[in-house]
């Protein structure tokens, strides 16, 4: 539908020169962002693409006006569909958390850490250690785990056994922990604190005497 409205805007040939500039500013900047995302860290996320939105909206508005001049009823139907779609997007924007609160996660740990604490960071994302580098200013030892256990009791047990041995505490930062993992953690460690900052669970663990 969006492509059709933009095409209709050019088909009308009204203010074609200005629409050409709007199209250039709306789409040409997306090319280098797309190419960089293919060979390096992905930049194809909302906050890096929003600067093109005003130009695309100009094209959409021109397309809607062109449709209104040619076909009144279909234009009304298209406008209604468009506003329903936009309404759904706004509802998701204000009610669904799509971006993790890394600042809040790190601050929660740093404000409660003690000397000798160890942070085990398992969040399933290669770029997330940057959040630690950016926000964390504490003194705890940090261990990044790129791979977690399978949802199997024996594999979970082996993974927990591989955690650093310490007489202090372990901050386990884990995304979407399975019930199997949570159950094993509660059996093997004393869980002094558990906090959820979606989609991350922060466990503050005190090793049992057999683990020291």
C-alpha positions in Angstrom: 0.0 0.0 0.0 2.8 2.4 0.9 4.6 1.7 -2.4 1.3 2.3 -4.3 0.7 5.6 -2.6 4.3 6.8 -3.4 3.9 5.6 -7.0 0.6 7.5 -7.3 2.3 10.7 -6.0 4.7 10.6 -8.9 2.0 9.5 -11.4 0.2 12.7 -10.6 3.2 14.7 -11.8 2.3 17.6 -9.5 5.4 19.2 -7.8 7.4 16.4 -9.3 10.7 18.2 -8.7 10.0 18.6 -5.0 8.7 15.1 -4.7 12.0 13.9 -6.3 14.0 15.6 -3.6 11.8 14.1 -0.9 12.3 10.7 -2.4 16.0 11.2 -2.6 16.2 12.3 1.1 13.8 9.5 2.1 15.5 6.5 0.4 19.1 7.3 -0.7 20.4 7.5 2.9 19.0 4.1 3.6 21.4 2.5 1.1 24.7 3.1 3.0 23.0 2.1 6.3 21.8 -1.1 4.7 25.3 -1.9 3.2 27.1 -1.2 6.5 24.6 -3.4 8.3 25.5 -6.3 6.0 29.2 -6.1 6.6 29.4 -4.9 10.2 27.2 -4.2 13.2 23.5 -3.8 12.2 22.4 -0.2 12.1 19.0 -1.2 10.6 17.1 -0.2 13.7 14.4 2.4 14.3 16.5 5.1 15.9 18.9 5.2 13.0 16.2 5.3 10.3 13.8 7.8 11.8 15.5 10.8 10.1 14.1 9.6 6.8 10.5 9.3 8.0 9.5 13.0 7.4 10.3 12.7 3.7 8.5 9.4 3.3 5.5 10.9 5.0 5.6 13.7 2.5 5.4 11.2 -0.3 2.6 9.3 1.4 0.6 12.5 1.9 1.1 13.4 -1.8 -0.1 10.0 -2.8 -3.2 10.2 -0.6 -4.0 13.6 -2.1 -3.5 12.2 -5.6 -5.9 9.4 -4.8 -8.4 11.8 -3.4 -8.5 13.8 -6.6 -9.0 10.7 -8.8 -10.9 8.2 -6.7 -12.7 9.6 -3.6 -14.1 6.4 -2.1 -11.0 4.2 -2.6 -8.9 7.1 -1.2 -11.1 7.2 2.0 -10.7 3.4 2.4 -7.0 3.6 2.0 -6.8 6.4 4.5 -8.8 4.4 7.0 -6.6 1.4 6.5 -3.5 3.6 6.9 -4.7 5.2 10.2 -5.7 1.8 11.6 -2.2 0.5 10.8 -0.6 3.5 12.3 -2.8 3.2 15.4 -1.6 -0.4 15.9 2.0 0.8 15.6 1.5 3.6 18.2 -0.1 1.1 20.6 2.9 -1.2 20.3 5.3 1.7 20.6 3.8 2.8 24.0 3.0 -0.6 25.5 5.7 -3.0 24.3 9.3 -2.8 25.4 11.5 -3.5 22.4 14.7 -2.2 23.8 16.5 -3.5 26.9 17.3 -1.0 29.7 21.0 -1.7 29.9 21.6 1.4 32.0 19.1 0.2 34.6 20.5 -3.3 34.6 24.1 -2.1 35.2 23.0 0.5 37.8 21.0 -2.1 39.7 24.2 -4.3 40.0 26.6 -1.4 40.7 24.5 0.2 43.4 24.4 -3.1 45.4 27.8 -4.8 44.6 30.3 -5.7 47.2 34.1 -6.2 47.1 34.9 -9.6 45.5 31.6 -9.9 43.5 31.7 -11.5 40.1 29.4 -10.6 37.2 28.5 -13.4 34.8 27.0 -11.7 31.7 24.9 -14.1 29.5 22.5 -12.1 27.3 22.9 -13.8 23.9 24.0 -10.8 22.0 27.5 -10.1 20.7 27.4 -6.4 21.1 26.0 -6.2 24.6 29.4 -6.1 26.4 29.5 -2.5 25.0 26.8 -1.7 27.5 29.1 -2.8 30.3 31.9 -0.7 28.9 29.7 2.3 28.6 27.7 2.2 31.9 29.7 0.1 34.3 32.2 1.8 36.6 32.5 -0.8 39.4 35.3 -3.1 40.4 33.7 -6.5 40.0 35.3 -9.2 37.8 33.2 -9.6 34.7 32.9 -12.9 32.8 30.9 -12.9 29.5 29.2 -16.1 28.5 28.2 -16.2 24.8 26.6 -19.7 25.1 24.1 -20.9 27.6 23.0 -24.4 28.5 20.4 -26.4 26.6 17.1 -26.9 28.3 18.3 -30.2 29.8 18.9 -30.8 33.5 22.3 -32.4 33.0 23.5 -29.6 30.6 22.2 -27.0 33.0 24.0 -28.7 35.9 27.3 -28.7 33.9 26.9 -25.0 32.9 26.3 -24.0 36.5 29.3 -26.0 37.7 31.4 -24.1 35.2 30.6 -20.7 36.8 33.5 -19.0 38.6 34.3 -20.4 42.1 34.2 -17.7 44.7 33.6 -17.1 48.4 31.8 -13.9 47.5 28.7 -13.4 45.4 27.8 -13.9 41.7 25.6 -11.6 39.7 24.1 -13.7 37.0 22.6 -11.6 34.2 20.6 -13.9 31.9 18.0 -13.3 29.2 14.9 -15.5 29.2 16.1 -18.1 31.7 14.2 -21.4 31.3 12.3 -22.9 34.3 14.9 -25.7 34.2 17.7 -23.3 34.7 15.9 -21.3 37.4 15.1 -24.5 39.3 18.7 -25.6 39.2 20.0 -22.2 40.3 17.7 -22.3 43.3 18.9 -25.8 44.3 22.6 -25.1 43.8 22.8 -21.5 45.1 21.3 -19.3 47.7 19.4 -16.7 45.7 19.7 -13.5 47.7 18.0 -11.4 45.1 16.2 -11.8 41.8 15.2 -8.9 39.7 13.6 -8.8 36.3 14.3 -5.9 33.9 12.6 -7.3 30.8 13.9 -9.4 29.1 16.8 -9.8 31.5 16.8 -11.6 34.9 19.4 -10.5 37.4 20.2 -13.2 40.0 22.3 -12.4 43.0 23.8 -15.7 44.0 25.7 -16.9 47.1 27.5 -20.1 46.4 26.7 -23.1 48.7 29.6 -24.4 50.9 30.1 -27.3 48.5 30.8 -24.8 45.7 33.4 -22.7 47.5 
